[in-house]
Amino acid sequence: QVQLVESGGGLVQAGGSLRLSCAASGSIFSINAMGWYRQAPGKQRELVAAIASGGMANYADSVKGRFTISRDNAKNTVYLQMNSLKPEDTAVYYCNARNWDSTLDAWGQGTLVTVSS
């Protein structure tokens, strides 16, 4: 099993920045990719950014150029640097870890990001 603990959410004004962290523990050897998802009130959960074990990253169109996902393998931690935040970025952000054969699909508890206008 894999346990994920997120941190770094909070309240920020539009145009500001936040960095989210997700620390993984447990059977981390089984992780092939980690990502950040978000869910705004009344909306479905959506992928924000993901990074594979080889380092390749992909982003939702809505955050390209503003958000950066990175990983520190020594700390088993994935980060999401969020710049130029907009009110529409307000959501609960969840960390996810999975493997390629879908036998692992772990989620963190979520961290709230609120962007005020």
Backbone as CSV, one residue per row, in Angstrom:
resi,resn,N_x,N_y,N_z,CA_x,CA_y,CA_z,C_x,C_y,C_z
1,GLN,0.829,-1.192,0.000,0.000,0.000,0.000,0.865,1.244,0.000
2,VAL,0.281,2.321,-0.499,0.961,3.611,-0.543,0.117,4.631,0.201
3,GLN,0.757,5.404,1.048,0.077,6.480,1.747,0.598,7.818,1.219
4,LEU,-0.329,8.752,1.040,0.014,10.062,0.500,-0.473,11.142,1.452
5,VAL,0.392,12.095,1.736,0.030,13.198,2.614,0.345,14.504,1.909
6,GLU,-0.699,15.293,1.677,-0.533,16.574,0.996,-0.389,17.709,2.011
7,SER,0.247,18.767,1.574,0.341,19.984,2.367,0.569,21.159,1.438
8,GLY,0.368,22.366,1.970,0.691,23.562,1.216,-0.482,24.363,0.704
9,GLY,-1.694,23.880,0.901,-2.841,24.657,0.463,-3.051,25.884,1.329
10,GLY,-3.979,26.722,0.898,-4.282,27.916,1.667,-5.017,28.948,0.845
11,LEU,-5.067,30.158,1.388,-5.743,31.279,0.744,-4.706,32.215,0.146
12,VAL,-4.913,32.574,-1.105,-3.976,33.467,-1.790,-4.768,34.383,-2.709
13,GLN,-4.234,35.567,-2.932,-4.881,36.487,-3.856,-4.571,36.121,-5.298
14,ALA,-5.451,36.516,-6.186,-5.222,36.281,-7.604,-3.875,36.869,-8.012
15,GLY,-3.143,36.100,-8.822,-1.808,36.496,-9.235,-0.710,35.976,-8.336
16,GLY,-1.089,35.423,-7.200,-0.114,34.909,-6.250,0.325,33.500,-6.571
17,SER,1.128,32.941,-5.665,1.698,31.615,-5.857,1.524,30.759,-4.611
18,LEU,1.474,29.465,-4.833,1.476,28.469,-3.766,2.257,27.266,-4.256
19,ARG,2.826,26.510,-3.304,3.458,25.248,-3.657,2.848,24.145,-2.810
20,LEU,2.317,23.146,-3.496,1.766,21.976,-2.827,2.818,20.883,-2.782
21,SER,2.781,20.114,-1.693,3.689,18.982,-1.537,2.882,17.724,-1.285
22,CYS,3.398,16.607,-1.761,2.766,15.312,-1.542,3.864,14.320,-1.191
23,ALA,3.858,13.868,0.052,4.856,12.908,0.512,4.274,11.509,0.472
24,ALA,5.001,10.604,-0.176,4.567,9.224,-0.310,5.332,8.329,0.659
25,SER,4.642,7.345,1.185,5.281,6.350,2.044,4.644,4.999,1.793
26,GLY,5.288,3.954,2.305,4.779,2.610,2.091,5.479,1.961,0.908
27,SER,4.713,1.315,0.049,5.264,0.562,-1.088,5.555,1.480,-2.265
28,ILE,6.450,2.414,-2.048,6.714,3.430,-3.069,7.373,2.843,-4.301
29,PHE,7.996,1.661,-4.175,8.633,1.035,-5.326,7.609,0.687,-6.402
30,SER,6.334,0.594,-6.016,5.287,0.194,-6.954,4.713,1.372,-7.745
31,ILE,5.138,2.584,-7.418,4.582,3.765,-8.074,5.239,3.987,-9.435
32,ASN,4.420,4.141,-10.477,4.922,4.484,-11.799,4.700,5.951,-12.148
33,ALA,3.662,6.533,-11.573,3.362,7.923,-11.876,2.631,8.555,-10.691
34,MET,2.851,9.845,-10.551,2.131,10.609,-9.537,1.554,11.847,-10.182
35,GLY,0.440,12.287,-9.624,-0.206,13.438,-10.225,-1.007,14.233,-9.222
36,TRP,-1.434,15.378,-9.680,-2.317,16.249,-8.911,-3.630,16.398,-9.666
37,TYR,-4.702,16.205,-8.944,-6.042,16.420,-9.458,-6.691,17.511,-8.611
38,ARG,-7.773,18.068,-9.127,-8.506,19.044,-8.326,-10.004,18.884,-8.562
39,GLN,-10.739,19.288,-7.566,-12.197,19.235,-7.666,-12.775,20.506,-7.062
40,ALA,-13.418,21.275,-7.915,-14.085,22.492,-7.480,-15.525,22.154,-7.106
41,PRO,-16.160,22.986,-6.288,-17.545,22.714,-5.887,-18.460,22.547,-7.085
42,GLY,-19.208,21.460,-7.092,-20.154,21.212,-8.160,-19.559,20.707,-9.454
43,LYS,-18.257,20.438,-9.449,-17.590,19.978,-10.670,-16.934,18.624,-10.448
44,GLN,-16.624,17.970,-11.555,-15.945,16.683,-11.470,-14.462,16.880,-11.181
45,ARG,-13.876,15.860,-10.594,-12.439,15.886,-10.357,-11.719,15.856,-11.703
46,GLU,-10.680,16.675,-11.846,-9.950,16.743,-13.102,-8.448,16.673,-12.869
47,LEU,-7.757,16.145,-13.856,-6.303,16.082,-13.789,-5.726,17.477,-13.977
48,VAL,-4.784,17.833,-13.118,-4.075,19.101,-13.239,-2.701,18.867,-13.869
49,ALA,-1.952,17.933,-13.311,-0.615,17.639,-13.816,-0.199,16.263,-13.318
50,ALA,0.644,15.607,-14.090,1.145,14.294,-13.697,2.586,14.159,-14.147
51,ILE,3.333,13.326,-13.418,4.722,13.087,-13.764,5.008,11.604,-13.618
52,ALA,5.619,11.026,-14.645,5.933,9.609,-14.634,7.280,9.372,-13.959
53,SER,7.548,8.117,-13.660,8.789,7.778,-12.973,10.015,8.176,-13.782
54,GLY,9.859,8.228,-15.104,10.973,8.641,-15.944,11.153,10.141,-16.032
55,GLY,10.201,10.891,-15.445,10.315,12.340,-15.424,9.429,13.079,-16.401
56,MET,8.793,12.364,-17.324,7.925,13.029,-18.295,6.680,13.552,-17.585
57,ALA,6.336,14.810,-17.886,5.196,15.454,-17.242,4.166,15.879,-18.278
58,ASN,2.918,15.932,-17.855,1.876,16.491,-18.696,0.957,17.349,-17.840
59,TYR,0.308,18.302,-18.494,-0.492,19.301,-17.801,-1.846,19.496,-18.479
60,ALA,-2.810,19.892,-17.690,-4.074,20.340,-18.246,-3.826,21.653,-18.989
61,ASP,-4.564,21.860,-20.062,-4.375,23.084,-20.849,-4.572,24.338,-20.001
62,SER,-5.474,24.251,-19.030,-5.818,25.424,-18.229,-4.686,25.879,-17.313
63,VAL,-3.686,25.028,-17.091,-2.613,25.396,-16.163,-1.243,25.452,-16.849
64,LYS,-1.179,25.111,-18.116,0.104,25.139,-18.822,0.711,26.531,-18.768
65,GLY,1.992,26.571,-18.458,2.685,27.845,-18.368,2.579,28.518,-17.016
66,ARG,1.693,28.014,-16.160,1.521,28.592,-14.819,1.922,27.622,-13.711
67,PHE,1.647,26.347,-13.914,1.929,25.324,-12.904,3.099,24.454,-13.363
68,THR,3.871,23.994,-12.385,4.977,23.087,-12.675,4.962,21.944,-11.672
69,ILE,4.975,20.720,-12.174,5.057,19.547,-11.313,6.499,19.065,-11.293
70,SER,6.965,18.669,-10.123,8.334,18.169,-10.008,8.376,17.102,-8.913
71,ARG,9.500,16.404,-8.853,9.621,15.334,-7.876,11.010,15.330,-7.255
72,ASP,11.060,14.936,-5.999,12.320,14.743,-5.295,12.343,13.284,-4.870
73,ASN,13.037,12.466,-5.627,13.029,11.021,-5.365,13.640,10.678,-4.011
74,ALA,14.601,11.468,-3.575,15.243,11.198,-2.287,14.265,11.380,-1.128
75,LYS,13.305,12.287,-1.326,12.317,12.562,-0.278,10.971,11.901,-0.560
76,ASN,10.887,11.168,-1.684,9.614,10.529,-2.074,8.476,11.541,-2.079
77,THR,8.766,12.699,-2.624,7.815,13.808,-2.583,7.631,14.403,-3.977
78,VAL,6.393,14.740,-4.275,6.049,15.421,-5.514,5.511,16.803,-5.153
79,TYR,5.876,17.777,-5.967,5.472,19.155,-5.720,4.637,19.689,-6.882
80,LEU,3.809,20.637,-6.575,3.089,21.381,-7.610,3.281,22.864,-7.314
81,GLN,4.110,23.498,-8.115,4.321,24.939,-7.989,3.257,25.644,-8.822
82,MET,2.474,26.472,-8.170,1.368,27.142,-8.844,1.622,28.641,-8.824
83,ASN,1.791,29.208,-9.997,2.022,30.649,-10.144,0.863,31.296,-10.889
84,SER,0.776,32.603,-10.803,-0.268,33.358,-11.506,-1.640,32.754,-11.251
85,LEU,-1.923,32.487,-10.008,-3.173,31.817,-9.666,-4.382,32.689,-9.996
86,LYS,-5.443,31.997,-10.379,-6.698,32.647,-10.757,-7.817,32.146,-9.851
87,PRO,-8.881,32.928,-9.701,-10.004,32.453,-8.880,-10.537,31.099,-9.330
88,GLU,-10.480,30.833,-10.617,-10.974,29.544,-11.126,-10.065,28.372,-10.768
89,ASP,-8.924,28.631,-10.166,-8.064,27.561,-9.661,-8.512,27.082,-8.280
90,THR,-9.475,27.776,-7.706,-9.983,27.389,-6.386,-10.585,25.992,-6.435
91,ALA,-10.095,25.122,-5.564,-10.544,23.735,-5.545,-9.837,23.002,-4.409
92,VAL,-10.295,21.791,-4.160,-9.534,20.872,-3.323,-8.584,20.119,-4.244
93,TYR,-7.328,20.124,-3.914,-6.303,19.477,-4.722,-5.917,18.145,-4.071
94,TYR,-5.921,17.104,-4.895,-5.627,15.760,-4.421,-4.379,15.221,-5.098
95,CYS,-3.567,14.552,-4.326,-2.399,13.849,-4.863,-2.794,12.408,-5.188
96,ASN,-2.240,11.896,-6.259,-2.543,10.534,-6.696,-1.264,9.799,-7.056
97,ALA,-1.241,8.522,-6.742,-0.125,7.657,-7.155,-0.708,6.401,-7.786
98,ARG,-0.133,5.977,-8.888,-0.658,4.792,-9.568,0.458,4.038,-10.265
99,ASN,0.123,2.815,-10.662,1.049,2.060,-11.497,0.377,1.742,-12.822
100,TRP,1.143,1.182,-13.727,0.672,1.048,-15.109,-0.398,-0.031,-15.267
101,ASP,-0.410,-1.033,-14.360,-1.404,-2.089,-14.537,-2.644,-1.870,-13.672
102,SER,-2.749,-0.663,-13.102,-3.946,-0.248,-12.357,-4.191,-1.017,-11.073
103,THR,-3.187,-1.702,-10.575,-3.364,-2.376,-9.285,-3.068,-1.421,-8.135
104,LEU,-2.516,-0.262,-8.450,-2.295,0.774,-7.444,-2.985,2.058,-7.907
105,ASP,-3.824,2.618,-7.053,-4.490,3.876,-7.337,-4.772,4.528,-5.982
106,ALA,-3.757,5.204,-5.457,-3.834,5.768,-4.115,-4.101,7.265,-4.166
107,TRP,-4.841,7.763,-3.158,-5.208,9.176,-3.100,-4.854,9.753,-1.738
108,GLY,-4.482,11.004,-1.743,-4.295,11.723,-0.510,-5.625,12.258,-0.009
109,GLN,-5.571,12.945,1.125,-6.810,13.432,1.746,-7.302,14.737,1.141
110,GLY,-6.452,15.396,0.364,-6.836,16.649,-0.279,-6.403,17.855,0.522
111,THR,-6.095,18.920,-0.192,-5.745,20.185,0.445,-6.455,21.307,-0.304
112,LEU,-7.054,22.218,0.436,-7.881,23.256,-0.165,-7.030,24.442,-0.600
113,VAL,-7.244,24.851,-1.832,-6.628,26.060,-2.376,-7.746,27.036,-2.704
114,THR,-7.673,28.224,-2.132,-8.666,29.256,-2.381,-7.968,30.485,-2.926
115,VAL,-8.404,30.930,-4.106,-7.814,32.102,-4.749,-8.862,33.201,-4.755
116,SER,-8.575,34.288,-4.083,-9.519,35.395,-4.015,-9.249,36.407,-5.119
117,SER,-10.312,37.030,-5.579,-10.179,38.003,-6.680,-9.920,39.401,-6.149
